Amino acid sequence: MGINTKLLHDYPVVDPYTGASSIPKYQTSTFSQQHLSDPDQDFTYTRFGNPTIEALEKAFCSLEDSTYALSYASGMAAISNVLMLLKSGDHIILPIEVYGGTCQFSTCVLPQYGIDVSFVDMSSIEKIEKEITPETKMIYIETPSNPLLKVTDIKKVCDLAKAHDLLVVADNTFMTSLYQQPLKLGVDIVVESITKFINGHSDVLGGLVATNNKDIYEKLQLFQKNFGGILGVEDAWLTLRGMKTLGLRMKQSINNAEQIADFLSTHKNIKTVYYPTLRTHTGSEIHQQQAKSGGAVLSFELVSEDKIDVFLEKLTLPILAVSLGGVESILSHPATMSHACLCDEERAAQGVSNTLFRLSCGIEDAEDLLADLAQALEI
Ligand SMILES: Cc1ncc(COP(=O)(O)O)c(C=O)c1O
């Protein structure tokens, strides 16, 4: 079944209770019980299960090609639940440029539970291997990374992890499983912020976890119930609706990103373009082996800082904001947004300069985005 058909048919799309052709919003916290302890009653309390949320989780299993999937109130709720699989005394290895929220959770929360954390440059397998200790239990990857789209070889990390009996977790938010399938490459757990491409309309916060490992699923199910960070019913419904066009949206956004990356690559006012399928991009060969496209996010540096204000004043279509993956193009300035909490030296070490911008391409017409960028770059 092709992906667009899957997104419309390969999970409960018709309500089993009423026949409604859109799964209704079962906006209820509790469910009336006819008998005490009725084993045939599907739902009792929404934190333990709800028909709208269950339909979405089945849709995630189809999307991710996974046996199990869980939904959460945000990408961070999904990620923090997964990281809490670690126990006191354990050690985890993460990318230096891991998403800011994951970095904060790993540096401010995990150590409180006796969990040791290392950050490494994940473009080098040798560097990852050097960090492994007898206490290491998990390697966490994010590829391509934010905001410089650095590439990690998923299969090589998984081979290394298997040799040391470690779990591998992949944040697949940028590519989604439509364009990169980490579970198929040996990753144990995939996490994604559904706030981004999966819902795609910048109107929901949510997260998902997908795995084929029953033991991990059951532990996470217990955590989900007890930490309580479930996805709200309304947001589950909005995501079910948004997801149906994921294939079409991503195709258009990626097409825009490819054209914009090419256009910016030769522009006199652009110093560097970061986009994983550009021939000049480090790791582009690895990326093309493990992913089906460069995705819809690219970053670029202006030639000088004194051009920033005019560029932003002249640009009309992309909204200036944090986040990515919406139908509208979103321009972010990492130095003052996602990476503002780092000091100048830390930002420099990660390659985040003041002239760096990240563009999440929306589904506007390519010619309009290109014309807008062209006129804004006449500075
Ligand atoms: C790569 C990545 N992972 C995780 C998250 C966290 O997702 P959320 O904001 O839904 O908690 C983000 C948010 O920007 C992200 O970019």
The ligand as an ORCA input file, in Angstrom:
! r2SCAN-3c Opt
* xyz 0 1
  C      14.073     17.624     16.840
  C      13.059     17.945     17.906
  N      12.763     17.022     18.822
  C      11.872     17.256     19.800
  C      11.242     18.476     19.914
  C      10.289     18.709     21.045
  O       8.972     18.696     20.604
  P       7.784     19.457     21.354
  O       8.006     20.909     21.199
  O       6.573     18.920     20.668
  O       7.852     19.046     22.787
  C      11.523     19.479     18.984
  C      10.871     20.799     19.087
  O      11.239     21.754     18.427
  C      12.463     19.214     17.957
  O      12.788     20.137     17.038
*
